[in-house]
Amino acid sequence: MSDSQYCVILAGGKGKRLWPCSREATPKQFIDFFGTGRTLLQQTYDRMLKVVPPDNIFISTNQSYLDDVHQQLPDIPKDRILAEPIHRNTAPSVAWAAHRIMRFNPDANLLVTPSDQMIQNEDAFASDIQEGFAFVSQRDGLLTLGIKPTRPEPGYGYIQLGEPAGNGVYQVQSFTEKPERDFAKMFVESGEFYWNTGMFMANIRYLSHCLFKLLPSVLRNLDAMTPHWTIEEENHFINKNFPLYPNLSVDNGVLEKSERVYVMKCNFGWADIGTWHSIYEAMQKSESDNVVIDSDVILEDCQNNVIKLPKNKLAILNGLEGYIIAEHGNVLLVCKKEDSSALVRKYVNEVQIKKGTDYI
Protein backbone atom coordinates (compact mmCIF):
# COMPACT_ATOMS: atom_id res chain seq x y z
CA MET A 1 0.00 0.00 0.00
CA SER A 2 1.48 3.31 -1.11
CA ASP A 3 0.98 6.85 0.25
CA SER A 4 0.08 7.88 -3.31
CA GLN A 5 -3.03 5.64 -3.32
CA TYR A 6 -6.28 7.54 -2.71
CA CYS A 7 -9.96 6.70 -2.76
CA VAL A 8 -13.20 8.67 -3.15
CA ILE A 9 -16.39 7.03 -1.87
CA LEU A 10 -19.49 8.45 -3.57
CA ALA A 11 -22.21 8.65 -0.91
CA GLY A 12 -24.52 11.48 -1.94
CA GLY A 13 -27.30 9.68 -3.83
CA LYS A 14 -30.95 9.65 -2.76
CA GLY A 15 -31.37 5.90 -3.36
CA LYS A 16 -34.99 6.14 -4.47
CA ARG A 17 -34.89 2.88 -6.46
CA LEU A 18 -34.94 0.94 -3.16
CA TRP A 19 -37.92 2.85 -1.76
CA PRO A 20 -39.56 2.51 0.72
CA CYS A 21 -36.59 1.08 2.69
CA SER A 22 -34.26 3.71 1.24
CA ARG A 23 -35.76 7.14 1.92
CA GLU A 24 -34.68 10.65 0.97
CA ALA A 25 -33.87 11.49 4.61
CA THR A 26 -31.86 8.26 5.07
CA PRO A 27 -30.79 6.73 1.74
CA LYS A 28 -29.58 3.15 1.35
CA GLN A 29 -25.87 3.92 1.87
CA PHE A 30 -26.62 4.92 5.48
CA ILE A 31 -28.71 1.81 6.24
CA ASP A 32 -27.66 -1.56 7.65
CA PHE A 33 -29.63 -3.11 4.83
CA PHE A 34 -28.66 -6.76 5.40
CA GLY A 35 -28.54 -6.80 9.20
CA THR A 36 -24.74 -7.18 9.38
CA GLY A 37 -24.22 -4.49 12.00
CA ARG A 38 -22.56 -2.15 9.45
CA THR A 39 -24.23 0.17 6.95
CA LEU A 40 -23.38 0.00 3.23
CA LEU A 41 -21.20 3.11 3.63
CA GLN A 42 -19.37 1.61 6.61
CA GLN A 43 -18.81 -1.65 4.74
CA THR A 44 -17.36 0.30 1.79
CA TYR A 45 -15.08 2.25 4.14
CA ASP A 46 -13.91 -0.99 5.81
CA ARG A 47 -13.12 -2.40 2.37
CA MET A 48 -11.15 0.70 1.35
CA LEU A 49 -8.99 0.51 4.49
CA LYS A 50 -7.47 -2.65 2.98
CA VAL A 51 -6.31 -0.86 -0.19
CA VAL A 52 -5.48 2.77 0.72
CA PRO A 53 -4.10 4.51 3.86
CA PRO A 54 -6.86 5.78 6.22
CA ASP A 55 -5.95 9.46 5.68
CA ASN A 56 -6.33 9.01 1.91
CA ILE A 57 -10.04 8.09 1.99
CA PHE A 58 -12.39 10.91 0.95
CA ILE A 59 -16.19 10.89 1.19
CA SER A 60 -18.33 12.73 -1.38
CA THR A 61 -21.82 13.39 -0.07
CA ASN A 62 -24.58 15.99 0.16
CA GLN A 63 -24.90 18.56 2.94
CA SER A 64 -28.20 16.90 3.95
CA TYR A 65 -26.23 13.76 4.90
CA LEU A 66 -23.25 15.37 6.62
CA ASP A 67 -24.41 14.36 10.11
CA ASP A 68 -24.91 10.76 8.92
CA VAL A 69 -21.35 10.63 7.57
CA HIS A 70 -19.87 12.08 10.80
CA GLN A 71 -21.91 9.67 12.92
CA GLN A 72 -21.10 6.55 10.88
CA LEU A 73 -17.46 7.37 10.07
CA PRO A 74 -16.22 9.35 13.10
CA ASP A 75 -12.55 8.76 12.22
CA ILE A 76 -12.76 10.64 8.90
CA PRO A 77 -11.25 14.16 9.23
CA LYS A 78 -13.49 17.06 8.18
CA ASP A 79 -11.24 18.04 5.29
CA ARG A 80 -11.75 14.55 3.82
CA ILE A 81 -15.53 15.04 3.55
CA LEU A 82 -16.88 16.93 0.55
CA ALA A 83 -20.49 17.96 1.23
CA GLU A 84 -22.24 19.35 -1.84
CA PRO A 85 -24.95 22.02 -1.46
CA ILE A 86 -27.19 20.46 -4.14
CA HIS A 87 -27.44 17.15 -6.02
CA ARG A 88 -25.52 17.27 -9.32
CA ASN A 89 -24.77 13.60 -10.13
CA THR A 90 -21.32 12.01 -10.06
CA ALA A 91 -19.18 13.94 -12.59
CA PRO A 92 -19.16 17.20 -10.58
CA SER A 93 -18.58 15.15 -7.40
CA VAL A 94 -15.47 13.57 -8.91
CA ALA A 95 -14.30 16.96 -10.22
CA TRP A 96 -14.42 18.48 -6.74
CA ALA A 97 -12.77 15.44 -5.14
CA ALA A 98 -9.95 15.50 -7.72
CA HIS A 99 -9.44 19.23 -7.09
CA ARG A 100 -9.16 18.66 -3.33
CA ILE A 101 -6.88 15.61 -3.60
CA MET A 102 -4.59 17.40 -6.08
CA ARG A 103 -3.90 19.93 -3.32
CA PHE A 104 -2.88 17.14 -0.91
CA ASN A 105 -0.84 15.12 -3.43
CA PRO A 106 -0.38 16.06 -7.11
CA ASP A 107 1.06 12.57 -7.72
CA ALA A 108 -1.95 10.73 -6.34
CA ASN A 109 -3.48 7.66 -7.97
CA LEU A 110 -7.20 7.50 -7.40
CA LEU A 111 -9.95 4.89 -7.03
CA VAL A 112 -13.53 6.17 -7.29
CA THR A 113 -16.20 3.83 -5.91
CA PRO A 114 -19.93 3.94 -5.17
CA SER A 115 -21.04 3.16 -1.62
CA ASP A 116 -23.88 0.76 -2.45
CA GLN A 117 -22.19 -2.38 -3.73
CA MET A 118 -21.72 -5.94 -2.54
CA ILE A 119 -18.24 -7.48 -2.85
CA GLN A 120 -18.11 -11.20 -2.18
CA ASN A 121 -14.33 -11.85 -2.20
CA GLU A 122 -12.56 -8.96 -0.51
CA ASP A 123 -9.06 -10.48 -0.84
CA ALA A 124 -9.52 -10.78 -4.62
CA PHE A 125 -10.89 -7.22 -4.64
CA ALA A 126 -7.80 -5.90 -2.82
CA SER A 127 -5.52 -7.74 -5.25
CA ASP A 128 -7.34 -6.36 -8.31
CA ILE A 129 -7.22 -2.81 -6.89
CA GLN A 130 -3.46 -3.02 -6.33
CA GLU A 131 -3.02 -4.15 -9.94
CA GLY A 132 -5.20 -1.24 -11.02
CA PHE A 133 -3.11 1.24 -9.05
CA ALA A 134 0.04 -0.15 -10.68
CA PHE A 135 -1.54 0.31 -14.13
CA VAL A 136 -2.70 3.94 -13.68
CA SER A 137 0.52 4.98 -11.96
CA GLN A 138 2.44 4.11 -15.11
CA ARG A 139 -0.06 5.08 -17.80
CA ASP A 140 -2.32 8.02 -18.59
CA GLY A 141 -5.80 6.61 -18.95
CA LEU A 142 -9.08 5.94 -17.17
CA LEU A 143 -9.32 2.35 -15.95
CA THR A 144 -12.79 0.92 -15.35
CA LEU A 145 -13.33 -2.31 -13.41
CA GLY A 146 -15.39 -4.94 -15.23
CA ILE A 147 -16.99 -8.17 -14.00
CA LYS A 148 -17.82 -11.14 -16.23
CA PRO A 149 -21.63 -11.30 -16.33
CA THR A 150 -23.36 -14.35 -14.89
CA ARG A 151 -26.80 -13.55 -16.33
CA PRO A 152 -28.43 -11.12 -18.79
CA GLU A 153 -29.13 -8.30 -16.31
CA PRO A 154 -30.87 -5.32 -17.99
CA GLY A 155 -30.39 -3.16 -14.89
CA TYR A 156 -26.59 -3.00 -15.25
CA GLY A 157 -24.26 -1.14 -17.59
CA TYR A 158 -22.05 -3.13 -20.00
CA ILE A 159 -18.51 -2.53 -21.29
CA GLN A 160 -17.41 -4.04 -24.60
CA LEU A 161 -13.81 -5.25 -24.63
CA GLY A 162 -11.53 -3.87 -27.33
CA GLU A 163 -7.84 -4.50 -28.03
CA PRO A 164 -5.77 -6.10 -25.23
CA ALA A 165 -3.47 -3.79 -23.28
CA GLY A 166 -1.76 -6.49 -21.15
CA ASN A 167 -2.35 -8.20 -17.77
CA GLY A 168 -6.11 -8.60 -18.13
CA VAL A 169 -6.60 -5.00 -19.25
CA TYR A 170 -8.32 -4.07 -22.52
CA GLN A 171 -9.15 -0.91 -24.37
CA VAL A 172 -12.85 -0.08 -24.10
CA GLN A 173 -14.72 -0.55 -27.37
CA SER A 174 -18.08 0.79 -26.15
CA PHE A 175 -20.32 1.47 -23.15
CA THR A 176 -23.99 0.44 -23.07
CA GLU A 177 -26.15 1.57 -20.17
CA LYS A 178 -29.05 -0.67 -19.07
CA PRO A 179 -29.87 -2.47 -22.34
CA GLU A 180 -33.12 -4.25 -23.11
CA ARG A 181 -33.13 -7.86 -21.88
CA ASP A 182 -32.73 -9.28 -25.42
CA PHE A 183 -29.62 -7.17 -25.98
CA ALA A 184 -28.27 -8.08 -22.55
CA LYS A 185 -28.68 -11.75 -23.49
CA MET A 186 -26.72 -11.18 -26.72
CA PHE A 187 -23.99 -9.34 -24.79
CA VAL A 188 -23.57 -12.20 -22.32
CA GLU A 189 -23.54 -14.86 -25.03
CA SER A 190 -20.92 -12.98 -27.08
CA GLY A 191 -18.33 -13.06 -24.27
CA GLU A 192 -17.16 -9.58 -25.34
CA PHE A 193 -19.08 -7.63 -22.71
CA TYR A 194 -18.43 -7.16 -19.00
CA TRP A 195 -20.59 -5.57 -16.33
CA ASN A 196 -19.63 -1.99 -15.51
CA THR A 197 -19.13 -1.88 -11.73
CA GLY A 198 -19.17 1.93 -11.61
CA MET A 199 -15.67 1.86 -10.10
CA PHE A 200 -12.79 3.43 -12.00
CA MET A 201 -9.17 4.44 -11.43
CA ALA A 202 -6.78 7.05 -12.79
CA ASN A 203 -3.75 9.09 -11.85
CA ILE A 204 -4.92 12.47 -10.61
CA ARG A 205 -3.13 14.50 -13.30
CA TYR A 206 -4.75 12.65 -16.19
CA LEU A 207 -8.17 12.62 -14.53
CA SER A 208 -7.93 16.38 -13.96
CA HIS A 209 -6.93 16.81 -17.62
CA CYS A 210 -10.08 14.90 -18.73
CA LEU A 211 -12.33 16.86 -16.38
CA PHE A 212 -10.74 20.12 -17.60
CA LYS A 213 -11.76 19.28 -21.17
CA LEU A 214 -15.25 17.97 -20.46
CA LEU A 215 -16.69 20.07 -17.62
CA PRO A 216 -17.24 23.83 -17.15
CA SER A 217 -14.40 25.81 -15.57
CA VAL A 218 -15.98 26.13 -12.12
CA LEU A 219 -13.12 25.23 -9.79
CA ARG A 220 -10.55 26.53 -12.26
CA ASN A 221 -12.01 29.97 -11.54
CA LEU A 222 -11.11 29.50 -7.87
CA ASP A 223 -7.56 28.52 -8.86
CA ALA A 224 -7.27 31.64 -11.01
CA MET A 225 -8.62 33.99 -8.33
CA THR A 226 -7.00 32.37 -5.26
CA PRO A 227 -4.11 30.10 -6.30
CA HIS A 228 -3.21 29.26 -2.66
CA TRP A 229 -6.77 28.62 -1.50
CA THR A 230 -7.50 27.06 1.87
CA ILE A 231 -10.00 24.25 2.50
CA GLU A 232 -12.40 26.82 4.02
CA GLU A 233 -12.11 29.03 0.92
CA GLU A 234 -12.72 26.06 -1.37
CA ASN A 235 -15.80 25.01 0.64
CA HIS A 236 -17.16 28.57 0.54
CA PHE A 237 -16.56 28.76 -3.22
CA ILE A 238 -18.31 25.42 -3.79
CA ASN A 239 -21.35 26.53 -1.78
CA LYS A 240 -21.82 29.49 -4.10
CA ASN A 241 -20.73 28.00 -7.43
CA PHE A 242 -21.46 24.24 -7.40
CA PRO A 243 -24.88 24.79 -9.10
CA LEU A 244 -22.95 25.94 -12.21
CA TYR A 245 -22.02 22.32 -12.88
CA PRO A 246 -24.35 20.32 -15.16
CA ASN A 247 -26.28 17.31 -13.85
CA LEU A 248 -23.92 14.76 -15.41
CA SER A 249 -22.78 11.25 -14.49
CA VAL A 250 -19.16 10.13 -14.67
CA ASP A 251 -20.11 7.41 -17.18
CA ASN A 252 -21.89 9.73 -19.61
CA GLY A 253 -19.88 12.87 -18.99
CA VAL A 254 -16.33 11.60 -18.65
CA LEU A 255 -15.70 7.90 -19.37
CA GLU A 256 -17.67 7.72 -22.63
CA LYS A 257 -16.08 10.91 -23.98
CA SER A 258 -12.45 10.41 -22.98
CA GLU A 259 -9.85 9.09 -25.40
CA ARG A 260 -7.89 6.57 -23.33
CA VAL A 261 -10.35 4.38 -21.48
CA TYR A 262 -9.53 0.84 -20.40
CA VAL A 263 -11.30 -1.99 -18.61
CA MET A 264 -9.69 -4.52 -16.29
CA LYS A 265 -11.24 -7.98 -15.99
CA CYS A 266 -11.95 -8.56 -12.29
CA ASN A 267 -13.07 -11.66 -10.41
CA PHE A 268 -14.00 -10.48 -6.93
CA GLY A 269 -17.74 -11.26 -7.08
CA TRP A 270 -19.84 -8.13 -7.36
CA ALA A 271 -23.42 -6.94 -7.19
CA ASP A 272 -24.99 -3.50 -7.38
CA ILE A 273 -27.39 -2.85 -4.50
CA GLY A 274 -29.35 -0.50 -6.75
CA THR A 275 -32.76 -2.05 -7.33
CA TRP A 276 -34.98 -4.68 -5.74
CA HIS A 277 -34.58 -6.86 -8.82
CA SER A 278 -30.77 -6.70 -8.77
CA ILE A 279 -30.79 -7.60 -5.05
CA TYR A 280 -33.00 -10.59 -5.81
CA GLU A 281 -30.64 -11.79 -8.55
CA ALA A 282 -27.52 -11.30 -6.43
CA MET A 283 -28.66 -12.77 -3.12
CA GLN A 284 -28.61 -16.37 -2.04
CA LYS A 285 -32.11 -17.83 -2.36
CA SER A 286 -33.93 -19.85 0.26
CA GLU A 287 -36.17 -22.76 -0.56
CA SER A 288 -38.67 -21.87 -3.31
CA ASP A 289 -36.29 -19.11 -4.52
CA ASN A 290 -37.38 -16.47 -2.01
CA VAL A 291 -34.96 -13.80 -0.82
CA VAL A 292 -35.67 -12.85 2.80
CA ILE A 293 -33.54 -9.88 3.95
CA ASP A 294 -33.09 -9.66 7.71
CA SER A 295 -36.82 -10.31 8.27
CA ASP A 296 -39.03 -12.65 10.30
CA VAL A 297 -41.48 -14.46 8.00
CA ILE A 298 -43.53 -17.63 7.69
CA LEU A 299 -44.05 -18.56 4.04
CA GLU A 300 -46.55 -20.94 2.51
CA ASP A 301 -46.84 -21.58 -1.20
CA CYS A 302 -44.61 -18.56 -1.98
CA GLN A 303 -41.96 -18.45 -4.74
CA ASN A 304 -39.52 -15.94 -6.23
CA ASN A 305 -40.23 -13.09 -3.80
CA VAL A 306 -38.04 -10.40 -2.16
CA ILE A 307 -39.03 -9.65 1.43
CA LYS A 308 -37.61 -6.85 3.61
CA LEU A 309 -39.54 -5.95 6.78
CA PRO A 310 -38.86 -3.97 9.96
CA LYS A 311 -37.47 -5.54 13.12
CA ASN A 312 -40.02 -6.86 15.61
CA LYS A 313 -42.54 -7.57 12.87
CA LEU A 314 -43.70 -11.02 11.79
CA ALA A 315 -45.26 -11.56 8.36
CA ILE A 316 -47.26 -14.63 7.33
CA LEU A 317 -47.41 -14.80 3.53
CA ASN A 318 -49.40 -17.23 1.44
CA GLY A 319 -49.71 -17.74 -2.31
CA LEU A 320 -47.39 -14.96 -3.50
CA GLU A 321 -45.13 -15.47 -6.53
CA GLY A 322 -42.74 -12.90 -7.97
CA TYR A 323 -43.44 -10.02 -5.58
CA ILE A 324 -41.51 -7.39 -3.64
CA ILE A 325 -42.82 -7.07 -0.09
CA ALA A 326 -40.99 -4.17 1.59
CA GLU A 327 -41.97 -2.09 4.58
CA HIS A 328 -40.24 0.81 6.29
CA GLY A 329 -41.69 3.49 8.54
CA ASN A 330 -45.05 4.66 7.22
CA VAL A 331 -44.98 2.79 3.88
CA LEU A 332 -45.66 -0.81 2.90
CA LEU A 333 -44.92 -1.70 -0.74
CA VAL A 334 -46.28 -4.86 -2.37
CA CYS A 335 -45.66 -4.97 -6.11
CA LYS A 336 -44.65 -7.33 -8.89
CA LYS A 337 -40.89 -7.94 -9.07
CA GLU A 338 -40.93 -7.93 -12.88
CA ASP A 339 -40.49 -4.31 -14.07
CA SER A 340 -40.20 -3.26 -10.43
CA SER A 341 -37.67 -0.48 -11.19
CA ALA A 342 -40.18 1.33 -13.40
CA LEU A 343 -43.00 0.65 -10.93
CA VAL A 344 -41.05 1.98 -7.93
CA ARG A 345 -40.11 5.13 -9.88
CA LYS A 346 -43.77 5.61 -10.82
CA TYR A 347 -45.02 5.07 -7.25
CA VAL A 348 -42.44 7.42 -5.73
CA ASN A 349 -43.56 10.21 -8.08
CA GLU A 350 -47.24 9.44 -7.50
CA VAL A 351 -46.93 9.32 -3.72
CA GLN A 352 -44.93 12.56 -3.66
CA ILE A 353 -47.67 14.35 -5.60
CA LYS A 354 -50.66 12.85 -3.76
CA LYS A 355 -49.31 12.38 -0.22
CA GLY A 356 -46.29 14.66 0.12
CA THR A 357 -42.64 14.19 1.04
CA ASP A 358 -43.36 12.55 4.44
CA TYR A 359 -43.74 9.26 2.58
CA ILE A 360 -40.64 9.68 0.37
N, C-alpha and C positions, 0 to 999 in steps of 0.2 A: 504494500500500500504506500503510495507516494503522496507527499504534501501538495503535489500539483493536481491531485484528483479531487474534483468537486462534484456536487450533486444538487439539483434543484427538484424538489418535490412539489408538484402542482396540486394544490388543495383548495382551490377557490370556487369549484363548480357547485351548482345548486342541486344536482343529483335527482332531478325530477322524474327520470325514467324508472326509478325504484320507489316512487310514491305508492302507498302512503307511508311506508317505513322510513324513507328518506324524505325529509321535509325541508322547506326553504330555511327555516330557523336552525335546523340541525341536519345538514346533508349527510349522505352515506359515509363520507370519509371520516366523520366524527362519531360514528356509531360502531359499537361492538356487534357487528351484524351476525356473526356466526357463534357468539357465545364463548369466545376464546379467552376473554378477559382483557383483550387489547382491541382498540378500534382499528379500522383500516389504515388510518393515518399513522397510528403508533406501530402497526405491523410493518408498514413501508419504511418508517424511520429505523426500526430495529434491523431491517434487511440492509439498509444503506450503511449502517455502522460497520458492516462486514466488508465494505468495499471502498469507503472513503473515510478520512479522519473526521471525528465528531465536529470540529470547528468548521469543516468545509461543507456542511449540509445546510442548505438554504430552503426555506419554505415560502412558496408563493401562494397567497390566499387573498381573501377579500376582507375589508375592514369590519364587515359584519361578523366575521368568524375569528377575529383576533383573540378574543377571550378564550375561545375553544382551543386555539393553537397553544396559547400560553399555559392553559390548564393541562392539556394532554401531553405537551412536550416542554416541561418546565426547564429543561437543561439547554434549550436553544437560546442563544443570546438575541437580544432585540434587533441588533443590526443584521441578523441572519433571517429575519422575517420581513417579507415584502407584502404589505397589506394594501391592496388596490382600492381606490375610492368607489369605483364602479366595475361591473362585469364587462370585460372586453375580450373574452376567449383567450386562447393560449399563446398566440404569437406575440401580442404586447407583453404578456407575463414573462415570456422567455427573453424578450428584448430588455426589459427592466432588470431581470436577474443577471443577464450577461453584462450589463452596464455596471451593476454593483460588484460582481465578481471580478471584473477587469480591474477595478480599483484595488482589490485585495491582492490579486495575482494575475498579471498580464500574460503569464505562461500557463494558465490553468487549462486542464482538460476536463470537459463537463459531460455529465450524464443528466438528462432530463427525463423524469418519470412521473406518470400519474400516481395518484394515491389510492386508487380503487381497483387494485389488481390482486389476483391470487397467484402465488408462485409456489409450485409443489416441491421443487428440488432446489433448496437455497444454496447448497454447495456448488451445484452446476451453474446456478445463476451467478454466484461470485466469480467463478472461473471464467464464464463468458464475458462478464463485465471487465475483468482484468485484461482479457484479450482485446476487448474493444478499446480500452484506454491505450493499450500499446499501439493499436492501429491509428487512432486519431492523433496521438502524440507525434507520429512520424509522417502523417499525410494530411493535407488540407482536403477536407470533405466532410459531409454529414453522414453518419453511420446509423442506420436504423437497425433495430433488432427484430428479426423475423422468426416465427415459429411454424414448423410444418403442420398444416391443418389436419385434424383428425376427423372432420365432418364438414359438409357444406353449410357453413354458418353465415346467413345473410346479414347478421348484425355486426360483423367484423369488417375491417378494412383489409385489403389484399395487396401484396407487393409482388410484382412479377420480376423474377430473376433475369438479369442480363449477363454480360460477359464476366467470367471469373476474375477476381482481383487477388486471389491467394488466401490460404488459411480459412476456408469457409466463408469468405466475403465475396460478394458479387456486386457489380454495378446494378443499379435499379433501372429496369426497363420501363415500368409503369406503376402507378398507384391506382387502385380502384376502391372507392369507399362504399361499403354496404351494398353489394350487388344483389340483384334478384336471385332467388334460390337456384334457378336453372343455371345461371351464370356461375354462381358459387360452386355448383356441382361440377361444371366444366373445369373451373380453376383447379379444384382438388384433384380431379382425374388427370389433368395435364402434368402434374408434378412440378410445374414452373412457378407456382404461386405460393407464397407464405403469408400467414397472418401478420398483420401490422400490429405490434404490441403497443404502439404509441410511445415507446421509449426510443430515444436517440442520443447520440454522442457526437462530440466535436471538440476540437481545440478552440479556445475562446476567441482567438484572433480571427479564425476563419468564420466562425459563427457570427461574430460581430460584423464582418465584411458582408455576409449574406443578408443580415438584418438591415445593414446600412443601405443596401441596394433595393430591398423589397418593402421596407416600411417607411412611413413619414419620419422626418427629422425632428422628432420630439425631444429625446434626451440629448441629441447632438446640439440642440439649442442651449441646453444647460452647460454642456462642455465649452461652448463658444463664449457664453456669458461669464461663467464661473469655472475656469479650468481646474481649480483646486477645491472643488466643492466638498462639503462635509456630508455625512450621512443625513443629518438634520436638514440641510439645504436640499439634498436630493429628494427626501421625503416630501418636503414642502412643495417643491417643483412638481412632483408627481401628482400631488393632491389637486393642483390647479390645472395641470396639462394632460393628465392621463386620458381624459375623454377625447383628445385629438387623435388617438389611435383608432384605426378601424376595428370592427368586430370580426377578427380573422383568426382561424386556427393555424397552428404550426404546420399541420399537414397541407392544407390548401395554400397558405400564405408563404411558406418557406420551403418545405421539403419538395413539393411538386414543381417549384419554380427555380430551384437552385441547380447548378450545373453538375456538381460532383456529389452525387448521392449514392450511397452504398447500402447494402443490406447484409447483415451477418446471420447465418443460420445458427439458431440457438436451440437447445434441447432441455431447458429447465422446467418444462411443464407450466403452462400459463393459461389463465382465464381472465377475461375482463368482467368485473363485477358491475356491469353497466345496465343490464336489463334483466327482468325476471326470466325471460327465455334463456339468456346466456348463462344465468346462474343454474337453471334447470339442467342445461346441457353439460355444464362443467362439474356439477356436484355428484358425489356418489349416491346412487339410488338405493332406496330400501326395497323391500319386497313389493311387487306390483308397480315398480318404477315411480314411486313417489319420492319427492325431495322434501324432507321435513327439517326446517332450519331452526334449531334451538327452541322447539315448541313441544307442548304436551298435547298429544292427540290420540284418539282411538279411531281407527279407520276400518270401514267395512265396505267391501265392493268398491274400492276407490283405486284408480290407476292414473299414472302420468300427471300428478298434481305437484304444485309447489306450495308449501304451507309455511307461513311465518307469522307467529302470533305473539302477543305480549306474555311476559312472565306471569305466573299465578293465574293463568287462564287455561282451562281444558276445553278442547273442541272434540265433539263426536261427529264424524262426517260419514255419510252413507251415499253411495251411488254416484260419486263425482268422478268424471274422467276428463283430464286435460284442462284443469282449472288452476288459476292463481287464487289462493285464499290468503290475504295479507291484512293484518290489522295493526294499527298504531294510533295511540291517542284517541281522537274523536272520529276516526275513519276506519271502516271495514270495506275492503275491496274484494269482490268475488267476480272474476271475469275469465273468459276463455284464454288459455295460454297461447294458442295460435293467434298471431297478429296482436299480441299483447302490447308491444311497444307503441303501435299506432293507437290502440285503445286507451292506454294509460295517458298518452299525450292529449287525446281528445277529452278524457274525463277530467284531467287537471285543468284544462282551459274552461270546461263547462262548469266545474265546481267553483272556480275562481270568479266566474261571472255571476253565477246564481247564488252562491253561498258566502263568497268573500274569502280573504286570505287566511282566516283562522283555520281553514281546512287544508291549506296548501303548505 
